[in-house]
Amino acid sequence: MDKDMKIVILGGKGQLGTEIYEYLKDKEEIYSFSHQELDILNYDLLEKKLQEIKPDVVINCSAYTKVDKAEEEKDECIKVNTIGAKYVSFLAYKVGAKIVYFSTDYIFDGEKSTPYTEFDDPNPLSVYGLSKLYGEKLTIEHNPNHLILRISWLYGIYGRNFVKTILNLARERKKLTIVNDQKGSPTYTLDVAKQVYELIKKDKVGIYHSSNQGETTWYDFAKRIIEILKIKDVEVLPIKTEEYPSIAKRPKYSVLDNFLLKLEGINIMRDWEIALEDFLNTYKDILLGEKE
Ligand SMILES: NC(=O)c1ccc[n+]([C@@H]2O[C@H](COP(=O)([O-])OP(=O)(O)OC[C@H]3O[C@@H](n4cnc5c(N)ncnc54)[C@H](OP(=O)(O)O)[C@@H]3O)[C@@H](O)[C@H]2O)c1
């Protein structure tokens, strides 16, 4: 296959960065950098690398993603998700590249009870949510050729996520108590990788909600994981958010409607349950053998 595009991936060793790298490596000319290899806050080195490579697209997967810790480490979080995003966007602009930034359902306050579209007003409840909203704004301001994908409740085979946490807990306990009053859309990293590639190939710009579709609670999500993998003797019990206090406030309802993807006829994000079954069936042996 001809490789038409040069694509730089930043934060290339994270959960999503690794998935996107694995999905694109045989399709396009990919230059992936881990945090260690290239810190997005190192403006001079970032500029040097982008000037050398002259990519067509820069995919920014780097982020500060510790939602609770961000409440204490506000500056660190905002630096990476906001200032880093600005540097990457502007330097991509300077070399004529499209910039891709990933944002989150946590930019919304969760006061709605129907899925959020791209036209709903954000109102983040946490430092992390705020930093990602600022990151969106600065990405957009510094490069007209921008693509923002808002995603939610991410899981996949690379990195740490809720699916792996549940499987680890299921090894240690007979009863798992999981929050049942926060609703969202679990989203498979492979589906995001496929969707972002479609958007890049079609040279789309703007903000797109890009989550797996449908909605669930963390409790139902955990129950489906246990059921699909046929794990015996583990009971999943529902609890309220108040019974599992966390430092950062999270939205009660942060389901994303891929409104624009659907209107433009380019939505390839599956229903969350179908994607989850596909993921668990594909990686069953690894997941059941793996320990964090
Ligand atoms: N995870 C979710 O549920 C979720 C939900 C919605 C949106 N998102 C968004 O999706 C994107 C990918 O998330 P993810 O789950 O893949 O996160 P992740 O696994 O935490 O990956 C983020 C990567 O960024 C790297 N990084 C941190 N600071 C950096 C810096 N200054 N320069 C370069 N790299 C840096 C991290 O490296 P170190 O680990 O070495 O610091 C890590 O490899 C992020 O934008 C995130 O906000 C995630």
The ligand as an SDF file (V2000), in Angstrom:
LIG
                    3D

 48 52  0  0  0  0  0  0  0  0999 V2000
   -8.6360    7.6420   29.4510 N   0  0  0  0  0  0  0  0  0  0  0  0
   -9.8740    8.0860   29.2990 C   0  0  0  0  0  0  0  0  0  0  0  0
  -10.8440    7.5190   29.8350 O   0  0  0  0  0  0  0  0  0  0  0  0
  -10.1410    9.2980   28.4370 C   0  0  0  0  0  0  0  0  0  0  0  0
  -11.4480    9.7700   28.3200 C   0  0  0  0  0  0  0  0  0  0  0  0
  -11.6850   10.8770   27.5260 C   0  0  0  0  0  0  0  0  0  0  0  0
  -10.6400   11.5070   26.8680 C   0  0  0  0  0  0  0  0  0  0  0  0
   -9.3700   11.0430   27.0230 N   0  0  0  0  0  0  0  0  0  0  0  0
   -8.2780   11.7290   26.3170 C   0  0  0  0  0  0  0  0  0  0  0  0
   -7.7200   10.8270   25.3710 O   0  0  0  0  0  0  0  0  0  0  0  0
   -6.3280   11.0950   25.2080 C   0  0  0  0  0  0  0  0  0  0  0  0
   -5.5320    9.8170   25.4120 C   0  0  0  0  0  0  0  0  0  0  0  0
   -5.7560    9.3370   26.7400 O   0  0  0  0  0  0  0  0  0  0  0  0
   -5.0770    7.9900   27.2630 P   0  0  0  0  0  0  0  0  0  0  0  0
   -6.1080    7.2290   27.9920 O   0  0  0  0  0  0  0  0  0  0  0  0
   -4.3260    7.3580   26.1610 O   0  0  0  0  0  0  0  0  0  0  0  0
   -4.0590    8.5980   28.3430 O   0  0  0  0  0  0  0  0  0  0  0  0
   -2.6900    7.9720   28.8870 P   0  0  0  0  0  0  0  0  0  0  0  0
   -2.6960    6.5080   28.7440 O   0  0  0  0  0  0  0  0  0  0  0  0
   -2.5110    8.5890   30.2330 O   0  0  0  0  0  0  0  0  0  0  0  0
   -1.6070    8.5450   27.8750 O   0  0  0  0  0  0  0  0  0  0  0  0
   -1.1600    9.8570   27.8950 C   0  0  0  0  0  0  0  0  0  0  0  0
    0.2820    9.8640   27.4750 C   0  0  0  0  0  0  0  0  0  0  0  0
    0.7540   11.2160   27.4600 O   0  0  0  0  0  0  0  0  0  0  0  0
    2.0670   11.2020   27.9790 C   0  0  0  0  0  0  0  0  0  0  0  0
    2.4370   12.5380   28.4550 N   0  0  0  0  0  0  0  0  0  0  0  0
    2.1250   13.1400   29.6210 C   0  0  0  0  0  0  0  0  0  0  0  0
    2.6900   14.3370   29.6850 N   0  0  0  0  0  0  0  0  0  0  0  0
    3.3910   14.5200   28.5330 C   0  0  0  0  0  0  0  0  0  0  0  0
    4.2020   15.5460   28.0270 C   0  0  0  0  0  0  0  0  0  0  0  0
    4.4430   16.6690   28.7240 N   0  0  0  0  0  0  0  0  0  0  0  0
    4.7770   15.3840   26.8070 N   0  0  0  0  0  0  0  0  0  0  0  0
    4.5700   14.2590   26.0950 C   0  0  0  0  0  0  0  0  0  0  0  0
    3.8170   13.2380   26.5260 N   0  0  0  0  0  0  0  0  0  0  0  0
    3.2270   13.3690   27.7400 C   0  0  0  0  0  0  0  0  0  0  0  0
    2.0210   10.1780   29.0900 C   0  0  0  0  0  0  0  0  0  0  0  0
    3.3200    9.7490   29.4130 O   0  0  0  0  0  0  0  0  0  0  0  0
    3.7000    9.3810   30.9540 P   0  0  0  0  0  0  0  0  0  0  0  0
    2.7070    8.3450   31.3810 O   0  0  0  0  0  0  0  0  0  0  0  0
    5.1040    8.9030   30.8450 O   0  0  0  0  0  0  0  0  0  0  0  0
    3.5600   10.6730   31.7080 O   0  0  0  0  0  0  0  0  0  0  0  0
    1.1970    9.0760   28.4430 C   0  0  0  0  0  0  0  0  0  0  0  0
    2.0000    8.1910   27.7070 O   0  0  0  0  0  0  0  0  0  0  0  0
   -6.0040   12.2100   26.2080 C   0  0  0  0  0  0  0  0  0  0  0  0
   -6.0600   13.4390   25.5490 O   0  0  0  0  0  0  0  0  0  0  0  0
   -7.1290   12.1320   27.2230 C   0  0  0  0  0  0  0  0  0  0  0  0
   -7.3550   13.3600   27.8510 O   0  0  0  0  0  0  0  0  0  0  0  0
   -9.0980    9.9290   27.7780 C   0  0  0  0  0  0  0  0  0  0  0  0
  1  2  1  0
  2  3  2  0
  2  4  1  0
  4  5  1  0
  4 48  2  0
  5  6  2  0
  6  7  1  0
  7  8  2  0
  8  9  1  0
  8 48  1  0
  9 10  1  0
  9 46  1  0
 10 11  1  0
 11 12  1  0
 11 44  1  0
 12 13  1  0
 13 14  1  0
 14 15  2  0
 14 16  1  0
 14 17  1  0
 17 18  1  0
 18 19  2  0
 18 20  1  0
 18 21  1  0
 21 22  1  0
 22 23  1  0
 23 24  1  0
 23 42  1  0
 24 25  1  0
 25 26  1  0
 25 36  1  0
 26 27  1  0
 26 35  1  0
 27 28  2  0
 28 29  1  0
 29 30  1  0
 29 35  2  0
 30 31  1  0
 30 32  2  0
 32 33  1  0
 33 34  2  0
 34 35  1  0
 36 37  1  0
 36 42  1  0
 37 38  1  0
 38 39  2  0
 38 40  1  0
 38 41  1  0
 42 43  1  0
 44 45  1  0
 44 46  1  0
 46 47  1  0
M  CHG  2   8   1  16  -1
M  END
$$$$
